């Protein structure tokens, strides 16, 4: 498949039960190459479970997940996932954390160094390259965690509420930073979040889930340009859409 066409991710009739508890009741959705798909839904509807199924960490009870038309049967470097707590190894410096994936993929020392240097620059973390994770702020650790995943160059990036633990000001800075990063290097991204504002700031489309057992009840295109900085928060159209989407989530 040509490089520019890689990165589609599709769920078809995805059902997941844990014993007698049916969490996902038949989810159908598709993330297109290079877009950011935000997934919203009421608390407890199975958003994180859906993301784990997309990643291949869980197997569906029925239905299937396809990446570029091929079945997802387990974890793969073709899909990188970042959770709330991040994934930095506490005993490694930030630079060494970013280098773990490329080295495991067999990249040369020179190629790994070039890749890591580039990511440190793009994430604004160059001066902290030799720091251990415990000495970084929460926002820095999450930037590092996302850079760690992107170092493996996955066609698909899966984000499970990566900024939920941050304070409001840091979270907004992270929204602007991640939006800029994904515009510079488009990567198919599925973002699971409970934050409507976050979903609208980062997403090209929204998929709204119902209460458990969840299904996709609606998909919406985000009608704003790619440069969605903090100025858009006061745009009357943004404020109105945020209120409308929040109301739909509460009624789901």
Residue, then its C-alpha position, 0 to 999 in steps of 0.5 A: x500500500x502506498x505510504x500516503x494511504x496507510x493509516x486507516x483504522x476501522x471497527x465493524x460491529x465491535x462487541x465486548x463483554x466481560x462476563x455478563x456485562x456487555x460494554x460495547x454493543x456493536x461499534x462501527x467507526x472508521x478513522x481516515x488516514x491522517x485525520x484526528x477522530x475524537x471519541x466522546x461518550x458518557x462516563x463508563x460507556x467503554x471508551x477506554x475498552x474501545x481504544x484497547x480493542x483498536x490497539x489489539x490489547x483486547x480481543x473483541x467478543x465479536x466484530x473486527x478491527x481492521x488497519x489498512x484492510x488487514x485484521x488486527x489480531x494483537x498489539x503491533x508497532x503499527x499502532x502506538x498508544x499513550x495512556x493517562x499515566x504515559x509510558x516513560x521508563x522511570x530509570x531511563x533519561x528522556x533521550x534513552x526513553x525515546x530511543x527504546x523503540x527505534x533501537x528495538x526496530x533495528x535502526x542504526x545508531x545514527x538514524x536513532x540519534x537523528x530521529x530522537x533529536x528531531x522529536x526532542x526539538x519538536x516537543x520543546x524538550x531538548x534541554x531536558x534530554x538527560x533528565x529522568x522522568x521524575x524531574x519533569x513536570x506533568x506536561x513534560x512527561x506527557x509530551x515525552x510519552x507521546x514523543x516516545x510513541x511517535x519515535x516508532x513512527x506508527x501510522x496510527x496513534x491512539x490517545x486515552x485521555x492523555x491530558x486528563x491528569x493535568x491542570x486546566x492551563x497546562x492542558x490547554x497548552x498541551x492541546x495547542x502543542x499536540x495540534x501543532x505537532x499533528x498538523x506538521x506530521x499528520x498521523x491517523x489519531x484516535x483520541x478518547x476523551x471526556x472533555x468536549x473542548x479537547x475533542x473540538x480543539x483537536x478533532x477533525x471529526x467526533x464520534x459520539x458513543x451511547x451509554x453502555x452497551x455503547x454504540x456510535x449514535x452520531x458522527x460530526x465534522x468539526x467545522x473549524x480550520x486546522x489552526x485551532x489555538x486558544x483564540x477559537x475558544x471565544x468564537x461564538x460558533x465554537x461556544x455554540x457547538x461545544x454546548x450542543x455536543x455537551x448536550x448530546x453527550x449528556x443525552x446519549 
